[in-house]
Amino acid sequence: MELKPGTDARELYRADLAAKLPADAVDSAMLRLDEAIETAERYKTEGKVVSAEDFEKQDVQKRILKPDLEKAKTPVKPVGTFNLAKNGSDIAKSIVRECKFQVQTNYVGDIHRAIARPGWFDS
């Protein structure tokens, strides 16, 4: 946001790029910057920007992850009479867990693997 049009920081950024890149590359970089700023502003309007403090709250994480959490719980489908998801072996559990991770967004996978508290996303 500090690099919005008309700010001193933006002019310094543009000058720094201009010292290292051809003019058309600078123009392209500035267009991408404006698109990123526009996206960030839209996300803020949509309530998708949260503080680090708010991110620690269960209701915030559930709201952010809602679309992914509503997907099928088990992406591993039965083959014939063998249902991998219901097989109790450690290797079957590992395969199902990895498949769930692979069909979710990286964001969801990272939350589940790194910061989700036990039981937060069960219901």
Helices and strands as residue ranges (DSSP letters): H 8-18, H 23-45, H 52-55, H 58-69, G 84-86, H 90-103, H 106-110, I 111-115
